Amino acid sequence: MADEDPADVFAFPDFDQSSKWLTLSQGSNSEFFNSINLVDSKPIEGHITVKPAKADVDGFFRLPNFSDTTDVDGLGTTHQDASTTKPLHDVNLHDLDLFDDSWLQTHEPEKPEAEYKTWDAFLTPDASQVAPLFITEAGPGAYDAAISPTEDLLRVGNTKNNIIQANPYLSALLALVFGRGSTFFVWDEGKASFTPDLDEMRISGYSSKVLQGLQRHCIECGNTTRFLSAYVQTTYKTHPGAVRVAVAKAADVILLTIQKILGARARDVRSLLQLQSLAQPIHSILAHFRHLIAKISRLKTDEQVLSYVFEEAQVLEHSNALLSEIMREVLSRVSEPWTQFAEKWIGVKVEEGILITKENPGNGFVKVENIAIVNDSGLETEELDYVLDEDRMPGFVPSEVALVMFETGKTLRLLRTHHPEHPLCRPETILRSMPPPLRWHFDWESIGHFREDVEKYERHLFQDLQGWPAGTSAIPRPASLTEKILDAGYALEFFGHEEGQIERQLLASIAALDKPPTTTSEEDNLSKLLNARLLEENPGAIQPTSSFSPHWSLIPYHSFGPLVAAQARVVNREYIKLLFSAHQLRDHLSMQKQFQLLGNGVFCSRLSHALFDPNLGTAERQTGVALTGGAMGLRLSGRDNWPPASSELRLALMGVLVESYLPSSFGPEYSAEKRQNLPGDISFAVRDLTSEEIDRCLDPGSLEALDFLRLLYKPPAPLSPIFTPLVMLKYDKVFKLLLRVLRMLYVTEQLFQDTLGRTSGWRNIDNASLRFRFEAQHFVASISAYFFDTGIETPWRQFQSWLEGVENGLTKSERDPQEVRILSPDELREEHERMLDRIMHTLLLRKRQQPVMKLLEDIFVLILKFSKAARLEALGSMEDQVQASSYKSLYETFKKKVDVFITVCRGLKEKDGQAWKPSRNDVTTDDGRRGEGVKGENTIDRLLIKLEMSGYYGHSRA
C-alpha cells in the first residue's frame, strides 16, 4: 500500500507493514509482520483475503451468506475472482461527523430521552409502539411529579405526603403481619393497636389511598396477633379449665406456624402484590380466631366452649375450605380433655394418678350427690351416688350416647367395688386388647376404619374374658415390684464377675447416660395443615375428596357411639352375669314375689292365722299368767286393746317368714341352715307413721289397724341398682294394700261362720243381713281374685319371661358379642319399676286413681262394720233393737257404694290403657325398639265381669 491515498480515511490500514520510523532487518522471519498485498490478485499463502465492506449491504448485523462455499483448504475464497473486489473508497456512504465537538459546548450535554419499555414491544419488536395512555404507565417518576405539586390539579390529595423508600416500607408492613413494630409503625398501649409513626407517608409510584387498604390489612393482622398472644399468655397464667387451655394452645400453634411460614417467605417479597397475597389468607385466619376467642371468653363452662367450637366448625363446612379444615382440627384438639375423661370413665383408658371415685368424681360430666328418697311416711333417706350432670355434657353429644356412657362408667365402678378381682378391673386387660382412641371422625372412610378397630377390640377383650371365672389363670395377675425383684434376682452384683465384665458394664452405663435425652419435635396435625394449605394458590377452594362426609348431626354419633356401645356391651354383660350367678338375683326377686306380693300360699295362710285367728293363744303379757308354748297370734278380731306390743309381734310372727320361704331352685346345697338366712335378711318391722295414722291404728276394727306392719328388706350392695329405695317403696305400698285384702278375705270367711255356723248364736237372721253377707263375700272374692290374678300374676309372669330372655341373651353373647343387646343394670331396674307400675295401676294405687281407691276403702269399712256386728250377734251380745235399724241401713249403703264403684269402673273401661314411660334409646343396637312407647292393657273389664256378669247392680239401680 505504498501508493495509498492519504485522503481515503475509510481505507483499511496495512497492519503488517512496519512503521516507517522503525528499521527492521530484511531477514526477519516473523509471519505477523509480513506485508500483505491486498491489491494483488493472488493471495499470499497462509493469509486471508479481506473483501471490502459495504455499509448498506454488509452491515454489522447482516447475516452471512451461507450460499457461498469455501474451498477445501478453508481459506474462505469464493467462486468470484478476487480481482473483482472493489476498494472501500468506491462505496457511497453517508457523511459522518468525524469530529465530536460537544466538549467545546459550554452548557451541559443533552440527556437521552427515556424509553417506555413494555412486554408487548419485547415480544413483537416489529410492531409499532404506542405512546403511554395513562400517567401511571409513564413510570413512578411521572406519577409522583403529577400528584406532588401544591396545586393538586389531579385532586389526589397527596401534596403533603412524605415519599419513603419502598423496601423499608415493605419490611415494615411485613413486620406488622408478624405483630412487631418498626420505624414507621409503633404499638399504642392506649388504643391497643399499631399506629403509623410518620404521618402521611407513601412510596414512589403509589398514592396514599392505594396504600391504605394494604396498610390497614397489615395493621389488623398485627393487632390480632398481639391480641391472640396476650390471650395465650393470660390463659396460661390464670389456669382455667382444660378446654380453654387447649383453645389457647391451638392459637399458640397457629401463631407459631404462621411466623415460621412468614420467616421463610419474607425474603421473596419484592412487591406490594406479593405482600398482599401473603397477608390475605393469614388475615382471614387470624380474624376468625379473634372472633372465636372473643365469643369463648364470654362463656362460663368448658362444655359450652366445646359446643360453640362445634357449631363454628359446622358453619364453615361449605364456606372457606381451609378454615373448615382448621376448625375441624381445632375441634379435635379442644375435645381431647373431654374425650380423655370419657375414656377413663368408661374404662378404655388407664386411670393415672387419682382414680375416679365417689370421693373424687373428677372434673367432668359426672358428679356425686346425696339422692333423697321420700318414703310413704314422709321421711327422707339420703344415699351418696353418681349422677349424670347434663349441664357438663357438650351439646353435640346425643342424649342416648351420653346416657349409655354414664351408665357404663357407673356399672364399671360397681364392678370394681364388689369384684376387684375381675379382669375388667385390671389395666393390663384393657391395654392388651388395644382399644381405639375416642376422637372425632369427619368422613365415612375414617368412620369405617374406626368401626373395624372397635370390633377388633371387642373381640379380643371377649376372648380374654372367656377364661374367667372358671379358669382365672388364663389372665395373669400383675406382679408387684417386690415380687419381680425377688423372682429375677439381684442383678447388680460385683462379686463373682471378672474385672473386664464389670468395666464393660460401667462403660456402657456411662455411654447411655452421656446420650442426649430423646426429644420428639414432630409437627402436629394443625401445623402440617397450615404448612401445606396456607399459601397455596387457592386455599379457600373446596378440595375434591374421594369420600364424602356425613351430616354434622351424625358425626358425634358415629365418632363416639361405636366405642361406647362396645364397652357398654362388655361391662354390662359381665355385671349382669354376676347378678344372676354370684348374687342370685332370681332368688331375691322370687322372695319379693312370695312375701311382699303375697305370692306364697303358705305364707298367706300362716300370716292370716297369726294376725286374725281368735282361736290361737294370745301373745299378750298378762299379770300372773304364764305364756304357753303353743301357737300364738295377735287375735285382731277377738281383742279390744290395740296395737300390740313389739314383744307380741315377735312371738306371733316368729318363724313365719323362714318356714314359708321357698327358694327358686332346690339343690343339694340347700339346707336348713341356709333357710335361717333369708336373702336380704328380710323380716317384719314397724312402719313409721304420722300422728293421724297412729290414731287410726288404735282401733282394731278400723281398716287401718294393720298399717303399722311392714316387711324390712335390705338388698346386698351389688343388687342396689336393681332394688333401689323407690322400688322398695312401691313394694311396700303393694304389701300394705294386699294385707288389707287378706284381712277382708278372712273377715268374709268369718261372716259365714257367724251367720250360718252351728256354733253361732245369731237367731232369726233377716234377709238384708243374709244378702249383705253373700254380696260382701262375692265382692271381696272378686276384688282379691282380680288383684292377685290379673294385677300381680300377669305382670310378674311377663317380667319373668323377660328375665329369661335376658339370661338367654347372655348365653348367646358368648358366641357372638354383637348378636343380641345386653342390658345395663339401670335398664333392668327400669323394667323392674315398670312391672311394679303396672301392678300398682291394676291395684288402683296410682295417684290419679285415689278417688276409686277411696270408694273401695269405704266399701271395705262397711263390710268391717257388718262383720263386727255379726260377731257380736254370734256371741249373743247384740241388742235386738239395734239389729233391725242398723243392718238394713248398712246394706243399703253398701249397695250404693258398690253401684257407684261399678259405675266408675265402667267409665275407666272406656279409656285407653295406661301409657307407660318409654324406655330410653340405646346405641347398642340399631333396631330402635327401646325408644318406642309402651301402652298397657286396660284390664278393668275383667273386674267388671267378676263383679256383675248378670248386671245385678245395674238392674237394681234402674
NORNORZI-V985211 format. One record per pair of residues at least 12 apart in sequence whose C-alpha atoms are under 7 Angstrom apart, sorted by the first residue. I is the first residue (numbers start at 1). J is the second residue. Records with the same first field share a line. If there is no record, write none. Layout:
BEGIN
I: J / J
END
This chain:
BEGIN
8: 89
10: 88 / 89
11: 88 / 89
16: 32 / 33 / 34 / 35 / 36
17: 33 / 35
18: 33
41: 82 / 83
48: 75
51: 85
52: 86 / 87 / 88
53: 88
54: 91
116: 138
140: 204 / 205
141: 205
143: 205
144: 204 / 205
147: 159
158: 207 / 208
161: 200 / 201 / 202
162: 200 / 201 / 202
163: 201 / 202 / 203 / 204
164: 201 / 202 / 203
165: 203
166: 203
172: 184
173: 215 / 218
176: 218 / 219 / 221 / 222
177: 218 / 221 / 222 / 279
178: 222 / 259
179: 221 / 222 / 223 / 225 / 226
180: 222
184: 196 / 197 / 198
185: 197
193: 223
194: 219 / 223
214: 276
221: 283 / 286
224: 286 / 287 / 290
228: 251 / 290
232: 248 / 252
235: 248
241: 302
242: 337
243: 302 / 334 / 337
244: 302
246: 333 / 334
247: 334
250: 330
253: 527
257: 527
278: 535
281: 534
285: 323
303: 392 / 393 / 394
304: 394
306: 335 / 394
307: 394 / 395 / 396
309: 331
310: 331
313: 327 / 328
314: 552
320: 540 / 541
321: 540 / 541 / 542
322: 533 / 539 / 540
326: 526
329: 526
332: 439 / 440
339: 438 / 439
341: 364
343: 438
345: 409
346: 405 / 408 / 409 / 567
348: 430 / 435
350: 427
358: 386
364: 392
365: 388 / 389 / 390 / 392 / 393
366: 386 / 387 / 388 / 389
367: 386 / 387 / 388 / 389
368: 384 / 385 / 386 / 387
369: 384 / 385 / 386 / 387
370: 382 / 383 / 384 / 385
371: 383 / 384 / 385
373: 725 / 726
375: 729
377: 688 / 689 / 690
388: 406
396: 556
397: 556
398: 557
400: 921 / 922 / 923
401: 561 / 923
405: 564
408: 568 / 571
412: 571
415: 575
418: 718
423: 465
433: 457 / 460 / 461
434: 457
435: 454 / 457
436: 453 / 454
438: 560
439: 559
440: 559
441: 555 / 559
442: 549 / 555
443: 547 / 548 / 549 / 550
444: 547 / 548 / 549 / 550
445: 547
447: 558 / 559
451: 562
454: 562 / 563
458: 566
561: 923
565: 923 / 924
569: 822
572: 822 / 823 / 824
573: 810 / 822
576: 825
586: 664
587: 663 / 664
588: 679
590: 664
596: 731 / 735
597: 734 / 735
602: 660
603: 656 / 657 / 660
606: 656
607: 656
610: 632 / 633 / 634 / 652 / 653
611: 633 / 634 / 635 / 636
612: 634 / 635 / 636 / 637
613: 635
614: 635 / 637 / 638
616: 631 / 632 / 633
617: 630 / 631 / 632 / 633
618: 632 / 633 / 634 / 635
619: 632 / 633 / 634 / 648 / 651 / 652
620: 648
632: 652
633: 652
634: 652
636: 700
640: 700
642: 698 / 699 / 700
643: 697 / 698
658: 675 / 676
680: 713 / 714 / 715 / 716
681: 713 / 714
682: 711 / 712 / 713
683: 711 / 712 / 713
684: 710 / 711 / 712
685: 709 / 710 / 711 / 712
686: 708 / 709 / 710
687: 708 / 709 / 710
701: 864
703: 861
707: 736
721: 825 / 826 / 829
722: 825 / 828 / 829
727: 833
730: 836
734: 840
741: 784
744: 780
745: 780 / 781
747: 867
748: 776 / 777
751: 773 / 867 / 870
754: 870 / 871 / 874
755: 870 / 874
760: 874 / 875
761: 873 / 874 / 875 / 876
762: 873 / 874 / 876
768: 887 / 888 / 891
769: 887
772: 891
776: 863
779: 947
782: 946 / 947
786: 943
787: 843
791: 839 / 842 / 843
792: 839
795: 835 / 838 / 839
796: 835
799: 835
809: 822
821: 924 / 925
855: 897 / 901
859: 894 / 897
862: 890 / 894
899: 953
902: 944
905: 940
909: 938 / 940 / 941
912: 938
913: 935 / 936 / 937 / 938
914: 935 / 936 / 937
915: 934 / 935 / 936
916: 933 / 934 / 935 / 936
917: 933 / 934
918: 931 / 932 / 933 / 934
919: 931
END
